[in-house]
Structures are given as C-alpha cells and as structure tokens.
Amino acid sequence: MKPNIIIFFVVSLIFLPGLVNAKFLQFDGSFAPSDRINKSNILVYSSKVVVNIKDFNSCSWSNIADTNSMLPFVDKGSSVVICDPRSVGIKEGDVISYNTTRLNGNVSRIMHRVIFAGKDQNGTYYKLKGDNLEGEDPWKVREYQVNGVVVMVIY
C-alpha cells in the first residue's frame, strides 16, 4: 500500500504549472504541462490548503535558484514539489529537474521545460529549454539524469 502524502501549508496563492513566456516559446498550448493533481485532492480552507498527492512516490520540496531561466513561471523564492518521474511520467510541456556535468566537472541541477521527447540508439531522451531563454539546452537529457517532475509550484 502506498503511503499517503499530505502537504499542509498556508499560502496566498497556489499556481499549478502552466504559464509560459510566449516571447520565446511561441506558446500555442502544446507546451502546457500535464495536469497531475485532481481537483478533488485539493482542499482549500480559510487557514490552510491541503493537497493530497498520495498517488505519487518520492515527492519532495525544492527551491529555485536565482538564474531567471524559467521566468515568469518560477524565480528565486518560488518553491516547487517534484515527484519521481517513474511514478508520474514525463511528457512534452512538463518541467523537470535534472543533473548535468559541466565542462569543469561540476554537477549542476537544472530545472527546464521539456520541448521534445524522443528515442535513439541510447534510449529515451529529452530536449529542454528554459522558458526565458532564446535557445534550448545544447544536450540530450537521459532518463537517468532526471531527478523529478514538477507537479506543483508555491509562490
């Protein structure tokens, strides 16, 4: 039996992923993230909001670095809930967190939007892009690099 994960918090606004910078993505609706939280699992009270994400495995909080690459979707100070991609899947339009090794050998965690999902001789890969960046990330992101899929943003 899967454990129930219930998140309690007081917020002035909950924003589920969906806004994109039309200037760079030329948003036509095709890059909207998947809707993963059923409205019946979101309970709004006068002093708190309860989101029941019991159907997802290995969810956690993550904070956003001050890079501006995902403006206006998220920026420094935003908090996101990310879940294991094996429990929620990854589709074009989703925002994912992944690790990449830089030329200097340092590992960086990046959170960008999936603009293409494909397969090649090495398996499944994703092409990603920051909403506020003109170009896409210059590499293919492999499934093993993905840390999580954003299912909720708290501003």
LUMLUMVEX-603588 format. One record per residue: y, x negated, z of N, C-alpha, C in turn. Coordinates in Angstrom, 1 decimal. Atoms other than C-alpha are relative to their C-alpha. Layout:
BEGIN
[[Y, X, Z], [Y, X, Z], [Y, X, Z]]
...
This chain:
BEGIN
[[-1.2, -0.8, 0.0], [0.0, 0.0, 0.0], [1.2, -0.9, 0.0]]
[[-1.2, 0.7, 0.1], [3.4, -1.3, -1.0], [0.9, 0.3, 1.2]]
[[-0.9, -0.3, -1.1], [5.9, -1.7, 1.9], [1.2, 0.7, -0.6]]
[[-1.3, -0.7, 0.3], [9.0, 0.5, 1.8], [1.1, -1.0, 0.3]]
[[-1.2, 0.9, -0.2], [12.2, -1.5, 1.4], [1.2, 1.0, 0.0]]
[[-1.1, -0.9, -0.1], [15.2, 0.4, 2.6], [1.2, -0.9, 0.4]]
[[-1.2, 0.8, -0.2], [18.7, -1.1, 2.5], [1.0, 0.9, 0.6]]
[[-1.1, -0.8, -0.6], [21.4, 0.2, 4.8], [1.2, -0.9, -0.1]]
[[-1.3, 0.7, 0.1], [25.0, -0.7, 4.2], [1.1, 1.0, -0.1]]
[[-1.2, -0.8, 0.1], [28.5, 0.7, 4.4], [0.8, -0.6, -1.1]]
[[-0.8, 0.5, 1.2], [30.4, 0.4, 1.1], [1.0, 1.0, -0.4]]
[[-1.0, -1.0, 0.5], [33.4, 1.9, -0.5], [-0.4, 0.4, -1.4]]
[[0.4, -0.3, 1.4], [31.8, 1.7, -4.0], [-1.3, -0.7, -0.3]]
[[1.3, 0.6, 0.6], [28.3, 1.2, -5.4], [0.2, 0.1, -1.5]]
[[0.0, 0.0, 1.4], [28.2, 0.2, -9.0], [-1.3, -0.5, -0.5]]
[[1.3, 0.4, 0.6], [24.9, 0.2, -10.8], [0.3, -0.7, -1.3]]
[[-0.3, 0.8, 1.2], [24.8, -2.3, -13.7], [0.2, 0.9, -1.2]]
[[-0.3, -0.8, 1.2], [26.3, -1.0, -16.9], [1.2, -0.4, -0.8]]
[[-1.2, 0.3, 0.7], [29.8, -2.2, -17.7], [-0.2, -1.4, -0.7]]
[[0.1, 1.3, 0.7], [30.1, -5.0, -20.3], [1.4, -0.2, -0.6]]
[[-1.3, 0.4, 0.6], [33.1, -6.9, -21.7], [-0.2, 0.3, -1.5]]
[[0.1, -0.4, 1.4], [33.4, -5.2, -25.1], [0.6, -1.1, -0.9]]
[[-0.6, 1.0, 0.8], [35.6, -8.0, -26.3], [-1.0, -1.1, -0.6]]
[[0.9, 1.0, 0.4], [32.7, -10.5, -26.5], [-1.3, 0.6, -0.5]]
[[1.3, -0.5, 0.4], [29.5, -8.4, -26.7], [0.1, 1.0, -1.1]]
[[-0.2, -1.1, 0.9], [31.0, -5.8, -29.0], [-1.0, 1.1, 0.3]]
[[0.9, -0.9, -0.6], [29.3, -3.3, -26.8], [-0.1, 1.3, -0.8]]
[[0.3, -1.2, 0.6], [27.7, -0.4, -28.6], [-1.0, 0.9, 0.7]]
[[1.0, -0.7, -0.8], [25.4, 0.8, -25.9], [-1.4, -0.7, 0.0]]
[[1.3, 0.6, 0.1], [22.5, -1.4, -27.0], [-0.3, -1.0, 1.1]]
[[0.2, 1.0, -1.0], [23.0, -3.9, -24.2], [0.2, 0.6, 1.4]]
[[-0.1, -0.6, -1.3], [23.1, -1.4, -21.3], [-1.3, -0.4, 0.8]]
[[1.3, 0.4, -0.8], [20.6, -2.5, -18.5], [-0.8, 1.3, 0.2]]
[[0.9, -1.1, -0.4], [17.6, -0.4, -17.6], [0.4, 0.7, 1.3]]
[[-0.2, -0.8, -1.2], [18.0, 2.4, -15.1], [-1.2, -0.1, 0.9]]
[[1.2, 0.2, -0.7], [15.6, 1.4, -12.4], [-0.1, 0.8, 1.3]]
[[0.0, -0.7, -1.3], [16.7, 3.3, -9.3], [0.2, 1.5, -0.2]]
[[-0.1, -1.4, 0.2], [16.0, 7.0, -9.4], [1.1, 0.6, 0.9]]
[[-1.0, -0.6, -0.8], [18.9, 9.1, -8.2], [-0.5, 0.6, 1.3]]
[[0.6, -0.6, -1.3], [16.6, 10.8, -5.6], [-0.2, -1.1, 1.0]]
[[0.2, 1.0, -1.0], [16.2, 7.4, -4.0], [1.3, -0.6, 0.5]]
[[-1.3, 0.4, -0.5], [20.0, 7.0, -3.3], [0.5, 1.2, 0.8]]
[[-0.4, -1.0, -1.0], [21.1, 8.9, -0.2], [1.4, -0.4, 0.5]]
[[-1.4, 0.3, -0.3], [24.9, 9.0, 0.4], [0.4, 0.8, 1.3]]
[[-0.5, -0.6, -1.3], [26.1, 9.8, 4.0], [1.4, -0.4, 0.2]]
[[-1.4, 0.2, -0.3], [29.6, 9.8, 5.5], [0.2, -1.5, 0.5]]
[[-0.2, 1.3, -0.6], [29.0, 6.4, 7.2], [-0.9, -1.1, -0.6]]
[[0.9, 1.0, 0.6], [26.3, 4.7, 5.0], [-0.6, 0.5, -1.2]]
[[0.8, -0.3, 1.2], [24.4, 4.6, 1.8], [-1.4, -0.6, 0.2]]
[[1.4, 0.5, -0.1], [20.6, 4.3, 1.8], [-0.6, 0.0, -1.4]]
[[0.6, 0.1, 1.3], [18.9, 3.0, -1.3], [-1.5, -0.4, 0.3]]
[[1.4, 0.2, -0.2], [15.1, 3.3, -1.2], [-0.6, -0.7, -1.3]]
[[0.5, 0.7, 1.1], [13.6, 0.7, -3.5], [-1.5, -0.4, 0.2]]
[[1.4, 0.2, -0.4], [10.0, 1.0, -2.3], [-0.9, -0.3, -1.2]]
[[0.9, 0.3, 1.1], [8.5, 0.7, -5.8], [0.1, -1.4, -0.5]]
[[-0.2, 1.3, 0.5], [9.8, -2.8, -6.3], [-0.6, -1.0, 1.0]]
[[0.5, 1.1, -0.8], [8.2, -6.0, -5.0], [1.0, -1.1, 0.1]]
[[-0.7, 1.2, -0.2], [10.0, -9.0, -3.6], [1.5, 0.1, -0.4]]
[[-1.4, -0.2, 0.2], [13.6, -7.8, -3.7], [0.8, -0.8, 1.0]]
[[-0.8, 0.8, -0.9], [16.4, -9.9, -2.2], [1.5, 0.1, -0.4]]
[[-1.5, 0.1, 0.2], [20.2, -10.3, -1.9], [0.3, -1.3, -0.7]]
[[-0.5, 1.2, 0.6], [22.0, -12.8, -4.0], [1.5, 0.1, -0.1]]
[[-1.5, 0.0, 0.1], [25.7, -13.8, -4.0], [0.4, -0.6, -1.3]]
[[-0.5, 0.5, 1.3], [27.7, -14.6, -7.1], [0.9, -1.2, 0.1]]
[[-0.9, 1.2, 0.0], [29.2, -18.0, -7.8], [1.2, 0.3, -0.8]]
[[-1.3, -0.2, 0.6], [32.8, -18.3, -9.0], [0.0, -0.7, -1.4]]
[[-0.1, 0.6, 1.3], [32.2, -19.0, -12.7], [0.7, 0.8, -1.0]]
[[-0.7, -1.0, 0.9], [33.8, -15.9, -14.3], [-0.9, 0.3, -1.2]]
[[0.7, -0.2, 1.2], [31.0, -15.9, -16.9], [-0.5, 1.5, -0.2]]
[[0.4, -1.4, 0.1], [30.0, -12.3, -16.1], [1.0, 1.0, 0.3]]
[[-1.1, -1.0, -0.1], [33.4, -10.7, -15.7], [0.0, 1.0, -1.1]]
[[-0.4, -0.7, -1.2], [34.1, -7.8, -15.5], [-1.2, 0.6, 0.8]]
[[1.2, -0.5, -0.7], [30.5, -7.0, -14.4], [-0.1, -0.4, 1.4]]
[[0.0, 0.6, -1.3], [30.5, -9.3, -11.4], [0.8, -1.2, 0.1]]
[[-0.8, 1.2, -0.2], [32.6, -12.1, -9.9], [-0.3, -0.4, 1.4]]
[[0.1, 0.6, -1.3], [32.8, -14.2, -6.8], [0.2, 1.1, 1.0]]
[[-0.1, -1.1, -1.0], [32.3, -11.9, -3.8], [-0.9, 1.2, -0.2]]
[[1.0, -1.1, 0.3], [30.0, -9.5, -5.5], [-1.3, -0.4, 0.5]]
[[1.4, 0.2, -0.4], [26.5, -9.1, -4.1], [-0.9, 0.8, -0.9]]
[[1.0, -0.7, 0.8], [23.5, -8.2, -6.1], [-1.3, 0.1, 0.7]]
[[1.4, 0.0, -0.4], [20.0, -7.1, -5.4], [-0.8, -0.3, -1.2]]
[[0.8, 0.4, 1.1], [17.5, -8.8, -7.6], [-1.5, 0.2, 0.5]]
[[1.4, -0.3, -0.3], [13.8, -7.9, -7.8], [-0.9, -0.9, -0.9]]
[[1.0, 0.8, 0.7], [10.7, -9.8, -9.0], [-0.2, 0.7, -1.4]]
[[0.1, -0.6, 1.3], [10.6, -9.4, -12.8], [-1.4, 0.5, -0.3]]
[[1.4, -0.5, 0.2], [6.8, -8.8, -12.6], [-0.1, 1.5, 0.4]]
[[0.1, -1.4, -0.4], [7.5, -5.5, -10.8], [0.9, 0.9, -0.7]]
[[-0.9, -0.8, 0.6], [10.4, -4.3, -12.8], [0.1, -0.2, -1.5]]
[[0.0, 0.3, 1.5], [10.0, -5.9, -16.3], [1.4, -0.5, -0.4]]
[[-1.3, 0.5, 0.5], [12.8, -7.4, -18.4], [0.1, 0.6, -1.4]]
[[-0.3, -0.5, 1.3], [14.4, -5.7, -21.3], [1.4, -0.5, -0.5]]
[[-1.3, 0.3, 0.5], [17.4, -6.4, -23.6], [1.0, 0.9, 0.7]]
[[-1.1, -0.7, -0.8], [20.6, -5.5, -21.7], [-0.1, -0.2, 1.5]]
[[0.1, 0.3, -1.4], [19.2, -6.4, -18.3], [0.8, -1.3, 0.3]]
[[-0.6, 1.2, -0.5], [21.0, -9.0, -16.2], [-1.1, -0.7, 0.8]]
[[1.0, 0.7, -0.8], [18.6, -11.7, -14.9], [0.6, -1.3, 0.6]]
[[-0.3, 1.2, -0.6], [18.8, -14.7, -12.7], [-1.1, -1.0, -0.4]]
[[1.0, 1.0, 0.5], [17.1, -17.9, -14.0], [0.4, -1.4, 0.4]]
[[-0.3, 1.4, -0.2], [16.8, -21.6, -13.3], [0.0, -0.8, -1.3]]
[[0.0, 0.9, 1.1], [17.6, -24.3, -15.8], [0.3, -1.4, 0.5]]
[[-0.2, 1.4, -0.4], [17.6, -28.0, -15.6], [1.1, -0.6, -0.9]]
[[-1.1, 0.5, 0.7], [20.9, -29.6, -16.7], [-0.4, -1.4, -0.5]]
[[0.2, 1.3, 0.6], [21.1, -32.9, -18.7], [0.0, -1.1, 1.1]]
[[-0.1, 1.0, -1.1], [21.9, -34.8, -15.4], [-1.2, 0.2, 0.9]]
[[1.2, -0.2, -0.8], [18.6, -33.5, -13.9], [0.2, 1.0, 1.1]]
[[-0.2, -1.0, -1.1], [20.2, -31.0, -11.5], [-0.5, 1.4, -0.5]]
[[0.4, -1.3, 0.3], [18.7, -27.5, -11.4], [1.1, 1.0, 0.3]]
[[-1.1, -1.0, -0.3], [21.2, -24.6, -11.7], [-0.6, 1.3, -0.2]]
[[0.4, -1.4, 0.1], [20.7, -20.9, -11.2], [1.1, 0.7, -0.7]]
[[-1.0, -0.7, 0.8], [22.4, -18.8, -13.8], [-0.3, 1.5, 0.0]]
[[0.3, -1.5, 0.1], [22.8, -15.0, -14.0], [0.8, 0.5, -1.2]]
[[-0.6, -0.5, 1.2], [23.4, -13.7, -17.5], [-0.8, 1.2, -0.6]]
[[0.6, -1.2, 0.6], [22.6, -10.7, -19.7], [-1.0, -0.4, -1.1]]
[[1.0, 0.2, 1.0], [19.5, -10.6, -21.9], [0.5, 0.7, -1.3]]
[[-0.5, -0.6, 1.3], [20.7, -10.1, -25.5], [-1.2, 0.0, -1.1]]
[[1.1, -0.1, 0.9], [17.3, -10.7, -27.2], [-1.3, -0.5, 0.8]]
[[1.3, 0.4, -0.6], [13.6, -10.8, -26.1], [-0.9, -0.2, -1.2]]
[[0.9, 0.3, 1.1], [11.1, -12.5, -28.4], [-1.2, -0.8, 0.5]]
[[1.2, 0.8, -0.2], [7.8, -14.4, -28.7], [-0.1, -1.0, -1.0]]
[[0.3, 1.1, 0.9], [7.0, -17.7, -30.2], [-1.3, -0.6, 0.4]]
[[1.3, 0.7, -0.3], [4.1, -20.2, -30.1], [-0.1, -0.3, 1.5]]
[[0.1, 0.3, -1.4], [5.0, -20.9, -26.4], [0.1, 1.2, 0.9]]
[[0.0, -1.3, -0.8], [5.1, -17.2, -25.3], [1.3, 0.7, -0.1]]
[[-1.2, -0.8, -0.1], [7.8, -14.8, -24.3], [1.2, -0.8, 0.4]]
[[-1.3, 0.7, -0.4], [11.4, -16.0, -24.2], [1.1, 1.0, -0.1]]
[[-1.2, -0.8, 0.0], [14.8, -14.5, -23.7], [1.2, -0.8, -0.4]]
[[-1.3, 0.6, 0.3], [18.2, -15.3, -25.2], [1.0, 0.7, 0.9]]
[[-0.9, -0.6, -1.0], [21.0, -14.7, -22.7], [1.5, -0.4, -0.4]]
[[-1.4, 0.3, 0.2], [24.8, -14.6, -22.7], [0.8, 0.6, 1.2]]
[[-0.9, -0.5, -1.0], [27.5, -14.3, -20.0], [0.9, 1.0, -0.7]]
[[-0.8, -1.1, 0.6], [29.5, -11.1, -20.7], [1.4, -0.5, -0.3]]
[[-1.4, 0.4, 0.2], [32.8, -13.0, -20.5], [0.0, -1.3, -0.8]]
[[0.1, 1.2, 0.8], [31.6, -15.9, -22.7], [-0.1, 0.3, -1.5]]
[[0.1, -0.3, 1.4], [32.0, -16.1, -26.5], [-1.4, -0.3, -0.6]]
[[1.3, 0.3, 0.6], [28.7, -17.8, -27.2], [-1.2, 0.2, 1.0]]
[[1.2, -0.2, -0.8], [25.1, -17.3, -26.0], [-0.4, -1.3, 0.6]]
[[0.5, 1.2, -0.6], [23.3, -19.7, -23.8], [-0.8, -0.8, -1.1]]
[[0.6, 0.7, 1.1], [22.0, -22.5, -26.0], [-1.5, -0.3, 0.0]]
[[1.4, 0.2, -0.2], [18.4, -22.4, -24.9], [-0.8, 1.3, 0.1]]
[[0.8, -1.1, -0.3], [15.5, -20.1, -24.7], [-0.4, 0.0, 1.4]]
[[0.4, -0.1, -1.4], [14.7, -18.9, -21.2], [-1.4, 0.6, 0.0]]
[[1.4, -0.3, -0.1], [11.0, -18.7, -20.5], [-0.2, 0.9, 1.3]]
[[0.3, -0.9, -1.2], [9.4, -16.1, -18.1], [-0.1, -0.8, 1.3]]
[[0.2, 0.7, -1.2], [8.5, -18.8, -15.6], [1.4, -0.5, 0.6]]
[[-1.4, 0.4, -0.4], [12.3, -19.7, -15.3], [0.7, 1.2, 0.7]]
[[-0.7, -1.2, -0.5], [13.3, -16.1, -14.3], [-0.3, 0.2, 1.5]]
[[0.1, -0.2, -1.5], [14.0, -15.6, -10.5], [0.0, 1.5, 0.3]]
[[-0.1, -1.4, -0.3], [14.8, -11.9, -10.7], [0.8, 0.7, -1.0]]
[[-0.8, -1.0, 0.8], [16.3, -8.9, -12.4], [0.9, 0.7, 0.9]]
[[-1.0, -0.7, -0.8], [19.5, -7.4, -11.1], [-0.3, 1.5, -0.1]]
[[0.2, -1.4, 0.0], [18.8, -3.8, -10.1], [1.2, 0.8, 0.7]]
[[-1.1, -0.7, -0.6], [22.0, -3.1, -8.1], [1.1, -1.1, 0.3]]
[[-1.2, 0.9, -0.3], [25.5, -4.6, -7.6], [0.8, 0.7, 1.1]]
[[-0.9, -0.5, -1.0], [27.6, -4.1, -4.5], [1.3, -0.7, -0.1]]
[[-1.3, 0.6, 0.1], [31.3, -4.7, -4.8], [0.7, 0.2, 1.3]]
